[in-house]
Amino acid sequence: MFKSIIKNNISTETWADLRAKKRHVYSLFKKSKLDPSLKNKNKILIIGVADYENLGDHAIAQAQRVFLEKVIAQGHNPQYEIVEVPLHTPLRHIERIINNDDVILFTGGGNLGTKYGFLSDLYLPIIKNHPSNKKLFFPQSYTFNEDGDSEKLMNTIKSIFSKSGKNLTITARESKSESLFKDTFPENNVIMTPDIVLSLNLRSKSNEITHKSNDITLMMRSDLEKTMDIELEKMLISKLDSKFSINNTDTVTSYEITPENRLKELNKKWDEIKQSKVVITDRLHGMIFSQIAGIPCIVFDNYNSKIKMTCEDWLKDVDNIIFVDSRKEINIDDFTTMVSNLIGKPVPQFDIATKYEPLAETLKTFIK
């Protein structure tokens, strides 16, 4: 009963964070699932792979693996084994399998910063202990706090990162983060590509669906990253509901998802999006799922402008992915007309080969 009261009075993501902390404590007593024989193998480790409820992060994990498999195939280096290490794997288990020749990759998203504890608890010790290994962060946003409490931690991070020098590559996923990473970590290699999920292509399957079950799929946040006024959102939804059929969903589930069943769960969500004529969202990966599935989308910004920057850097010339600044006045009737005009419109494919070339070329140098 007490558990239900808490769950019903906090946001979905806050509940997910609490569950993640609980799993972390449990993980300290876990036996390792990593085969000790991996210590002696040529491998590429992907550290921090999602093992929780956020489908956006699971899509990052899936895209990372697909992208890496293509790079390995192009480089003709099948001797490298890809080993995905879930986020809640205790550090001591990971350290037991790392050797001096391993390529160490850290999962992308918004975890290179002080917003979450991933960097301090897991990434920093590995980077500190293995300065000579080739290391890379998949596309990231800069999420370091700038308050006084973070100054000591930032000095520690800078010191540890600097000792890896050019052996550590940070991939920014938009220009604002690229500039901040370059200023903060001048000794390291900084490149820029889009969020890794944009490297996926769901078009062949989406084109098979001719009948759409819903006019609109709605994916709106209920956490602190939200910028849209709640009352305005209610009025918008009420107006849309009077004209269109709406499927209200999210990219965060109410249950845990493991790396083993992530593709099954992702396909369920992607099929849900493909059954829609338009997507309306304020989630970065809600917008990206729309793009890779070829579904028109209206997207509102979040608190740190990662959506705005992604649109400006990578999608500003893409037809029918429309950014709306929810901090500015929105006319409800005009918005409804915009939705009507998007129905049936095409969304061009993303230029994967060109946009991801810096990342592909960097990874090739690691496994040559």
C-alpha positions in Angstrom: 0.0 0.0 0.0 2.8 2.4 1.0 4.6 1.6 -2.3 1.4 2.4 -4.3 1.0 5.8 -2.5 4.5 6.8 -3.4 4.2 5.6 -7.0 1.0 7.5 -7.5 2.3 10.8 -6.2 5.6 11.1 -8.1 6.5 11.2 -11.8 7.2 8.1 -13.8 10.9 9.0 -14.2 11.3 9.7 -10.4 9.8 6.3 -9.7 12.2 4.8 -12.3 15.1 6.6 -10.6 14.1 5.1 -7.2 13.8 1.7 -8.7 17.3 2.1 -10.3 18.8 3.0 -6.9 17.2 -0.1 -5.4 18.6 -2.3 -8.1 22.0 -0.7 -7.6 22.1 -1.7 -4.0 21.0 -5.3 -4.9 23.7 -5.4 -7.6 26.4 -5.1 -4.9 25.5 -8.6 -3.9 25.2 -10.0 -7.4 27.3 -12.8 -8.8 29.0 -11.8 -12.0 27.3 -12.8 -15.3 30.5 -11.8 -17.2 32.5 -14.9 -18.3 36.0 -14.7 -16.7 37.5 -16.1 -19.9 36.7 -12.7 -21.5 39.8 -11.4 -19.8 42.0 -13.1 -22.5 39.9 -12.2 -25.5 40.1 -9.3 -28.0 36.9 -7.4 -27.3 35.0 -4.1 -27.4 33.2 -3.4 -24.2 30.1 -1.2 -24.2 29.7 0.0 -20.6 26.5 1.2 -19.1 23.9 -0.4 -21.4 20.3 0.2 -20.3 18.8 -2.5 -18.0 15.8 -0.4 -16.8 12.5 1.1 -18.0 13.5 3.8 -20.4 13.0 2.7 -24.1 14.9 5.7 -25.4 18.0 4.4 -23.6 17.3 0.9 -24.8 17.1 2.3 -28.4 20.5 3.9 -27.8 21.9 0.5 -26.7 20.4 -1.2 -29.8 21.7 1.5 -32.2 25.2 1.3 -30.7 25.4 -2.4 -31.2 24.1 -2.2 -34.8 26.4 0.7 -35.6 29.4 -1.1 -34.1 28.7 -4.3 -35.9 28.7 -2.4 -39.2 32.0 -0.7 -38.4 33.6 -4.0 -37.5 32.4 -5.6 -40.7 33.7 -2.7 -42.8 37.1 -2.9 -41.1 37.2 -6.7 -41.6 38.0 -7.3 -37.9 35.6 -10.1 -36.9 38.1 -11.2 -34.1 36.7 -8.4 -31.9 33.9 -9.6 -29.7 31.3 -7.1 -28.7 30.5 -7.4 -25.0 27.6 -5.3 -23.6 27.8 -4.5 -19.9 24.5 -3.5 -18.3 24.5 -0.3 -16.2 23.9 -2.0 -12.9 26.8 -4.4 -13.2 29.1 -3.9 -10.2 32.4 -2.3 -11.1 34.5 -5.1 -9.6 32.9 -7.6 -12.1 33.8 -5.4 -15.0 37.4 -4.8 -13.9 38.0 -8.6 -13.8 37.6 -8.9 -17.5 39.3 -5.8 -18.9 42.7 -6.2 -20.5 45.2 -3.6 -21.8 44.1 -4.2 -25.5 40.4 -3.8 -25.0 38.4 -1.0 -26.6 36.2 0.6 -24.0 33.0 2.4 -25.1 30.6 4.2 -22.8 26.9 4.3 -23.7 25.5 7.5 -25.1 22.7 9.8 -24.0 22.8 12.4 -21.2 24.9 10.5 -18.6 28.3 12.3 -19.2 27.8 14.8 -16.4 26.5 15.3 -12.9 22.8 14.8 -13.5 23.1 11.0 -12.8 25.7 9.0 -10.8 26.9 6.9 -13.7 30.0 8.9 -14.3 31.3 9.0 -10.7 30.2 5.4 -9.8 31.2 3.5 -12.9 32.8 5.5 -15.8 35.4 7.5 -13.8 37.0 4.5 -12.1 37.4 2.6 -15.4 38.8 5.6 -17.2 41.2 6.2 -14.3 42.4 2.6 -14.2 42.9 2.2 -17.9 44.4 5.5 -19.3 46.2 3.7 -22.2 43.1 1.8 -23.6 41.2 3.4 -26.5 38.0 4.8 -25.0 35.0 6.6 -26.5 31.7 8.0 -25.3 28.9 7.4 -27.8 27.0 10.6 -28.6 26.3 12.6 -25.5 24.8 15.8 -24.2 26.8 18.0 -21.7 24.9 17.7 -18.4 27.4 19.0 -15.8 25.9 21.2 -13.1 27.5 24.6 -12.7 26.8 25.1 -9.0 29.5 25.3 -6.3 28.9 21.8 -5.0 30.0 20.4 -8.4 33.4 22.2 -8.5 35.4 19.6 -6.6 33.9 16.8 -8.7 34.6 18.6 -11.9 38.2 19.1 -10.9 38.5 15.3 -10.3 36.8 14.5 -13.6 39.2 16.9 -15.5 42.2 15.3 -13.9 41.2 11.8 -14.7 40.2 12.6 -18.3 43.4 14.5 -19.0 45.5 11.5 -18.1 43.9 9.5 -21.0 44.6 12.4 -23.4 43.7 11.5 -27.0 43.0 7.9 -25.9 39.7 9.2 -24.8 37.2 10.5 -27.4 34.0 12.3 -26.4 31.2 12.3 -29.0 28.9 15.3 -28.6 25.4 14.9 -30.1 24.8 18.6 -30.7 26.9 21.8 -31.2 26.2 23.3 -27.8 27.5 20.2 -26.1 30.5 20.0 -28.5 31.6 23.5 -27.6 31.3 22.8 -23.9 33.1 19.5 -24.1 36.0 21.1 -26.0 36.3 23.9 -23.5 36.1 21.6 -20.5 38.3 18.7 -21.7 40.8 20.3 -24.1 43.3 17.4 -23.8 40.8 14.8 -25.1 39.5 14.2 -28.6 36.0 15.7 -29.2 33.9 14.9 -32.2 30.2 15.5 -33.1 27.5 13.3 -34.6 23.7 13.0 -34.0 22.2 10.9 -31.3 23.0 7.4 -32.2 19.4 6.3 -32.5 19.1 8.4 -35.7 21.4 5.9 -37.3 18.6 3.3 -37.3 16.2 2.9 -40.2 12.7 1.5 -39.7 11.4 2.6 -43.1 11.1 -0.8 -44.8 8.8 -2.1 -42.1 6.8 1.2 -41.6 6.0 1.3 -45.3 4.1 -2.0 -45.0 1.4 -0.3 -42.8 -1.2 1.3 -45.0 -4.0 1.5 -42.4 -3.3 3.7 -39.4 -5.1 2.9 -36.2 -4.6 6.4 -34.7 -4.5 10.0 -36.0 -2.1 11.1 -33.2 0.4 9.4 -30.9 1.0 11.6 -27.9 4.2 11.2 -25.9 4.5 13.9 -23.3 6.8 14.1 -20.2 5.6 14.4 -16.6 9.0 15.3 -15.0 11.3 18.3 -14.4 12.6 18.3 -18.0 9.2 19.6 -19.1 8.8 23.2 -20.2 5.2 23.3 -21.5 2.7 24.8 -19.1 0.5 22.0 -17.8 -2.8 23.9 -18.3 -1.8 24.8 -21.8 -1.1 21.1 -22.5 -4.5 20.1 -21.2 -6.2 22.6 -23.4 -4.2 21.5 -26.5 -5.1 17.8 -25.8 -8.7 18.6 -25.2 -8.9 20.5 -28.5 -7.1 17.7 -30.4 -9.2 15.0 -28.8 -12.4 16.7 -30.2 -11.1 16.3 -33.7 -8.7 13.3 -33.8 -8.2 9.8 -32.4 -5.4 9.9 -29.9 -3.1 7.2 -28.6 -1.5 8.4 -25.3 1.8 6.6 -24.6 5.3 7.2 -23.4 8.9 6.0 -23.9 9.2 5.0 -20.2 7.5 1.8 -19.2 6.1 0.7 -15.8 8.2 -2.5 -15.8 11.9 -3.4 -16.2 13.4 -4.2 -19.6 16.6 -6.2 -19.9 19.1 -6.1 -22.7 17.9 -9.6 -23.7 14.3 -8.5 -24.4 14.9 -4.9 -25.5 14.5 -5.4 -29.2 11.1 -7.1 -28.6 10.0 -4.1 -26.5 11.4 -1.6 -28.9 9.5 -3.2 -31.8 6.3 -3.0 -29.9 6.8 0.8 -29.3 8.0 1.4 -32.9 4.9 -0.5 -34.3 2.7 1.7 -32.1 4.3 4.8 -33.6 4.0 3.4 -37.1 0.2 3.0 -36.6 0.0 6.8 -36.2 -0.4 9.6 -38.7 1.3 12.2 -36.6 3.4 12.1 -33.4 3.3 14.9 -30.8 6.0 14.8 -28.1 8.4 16.6 -25.9 10.8 13.6 -25.6 13.9 13.6 -27.7 13.6 10.0 -28.5 9.9 10.4 -29.2 10.9 12.7 -32.0 13.8 10.5 -33.2 11.5 7.4 -33.2 9.2 9.4 -35.5 12.1 10.3 -37.8 13.5 6.8 -38.2 9.9 5.4 -38.8 9.0 8.1 -41.3 6.1 9.6 -39.3 5.5 13.4 -39.2 6.2 14.9 -35.8 5.6 18.0 -33.8 8.1 18.3 -31.0 8.3 20.7 -28.0 11.6 21.6 -26.3 12.7 20.3 -22.9 14.5 22.2 -20.0 18.1 22.0 -21.3 17.3 22.6 -25.0 18.8 19.3 -26.2 15.7 18.9 -28.5 16.0 22.4 -29.9 19.7 21.9 -30.5 19.1 18.5 -32.2 16.6 20.0 -34.5 18.8 23.0 -35.4 22.0 20.9 -35.9 20.5 17.8 -37.6 16.9 18.2 -38.6 16.3 21.8 -39.6 16.1 20.9 -43.3 14.0 17.8 -42.7 10.4 18.2 -43.9 7.5 17.5 -41.5 9.6 17.3 -38.3 8.4 20.5 -36.7 9.9 22.1 -33.6 7.7 24.3 -31.4 9.1 26.4 -28.6 6.6 25.8 -25.7 8.1 28.8 -23.9 6.4 31.1 -26.4 2.7 31.7 -26.9 0.9 28.9 -28.8 -2.4 29.5 -30.6 -4.5 26.4 -30.1 -6.4 26.7 -33.3 -3.3 27.3 -35.4 -1.7 24.3 -33.7 -4.7 22.1 -34.6 -4.5 23.2 -38.2 -0.8 22.4 -38.2 -1.6 18.8 -37.1 -4.2 18.5 -39.8 -1.8 19.7 -42.5 0.9 17.1 -41.4 -1.4 14.1 -41.8 -0.2 12.0 -44.8 3.0 14.0 -45.3 6.3 12.3 -46.0 9.4 12.5 -43.8 12.7 12.1 -45.7 15.3 9.5 -44.6 18.2 10.7 -42.5 21.6 11.0 -44.1 23.2 8.4 -42.0 26.5 7.8 -43.9 27.6 11.4 -43.9 26.4 12.5 -40.5 28.1 9.6 -38.7 31.3 9.6 -40.6 33.4 11.1 -37.7 32.2 8.4 -35.3 32.7 5.6 -37.8 36.2 6.7 -38.8 37.2 7.1 -35.1 36.0 3.6 -34.2 37.9 2.1 -37.2 41.2 3.5 -35.9 40.5 1.6 -32.6 40.2 -1.8 -34.3 42.5 -1.6 -37.3 
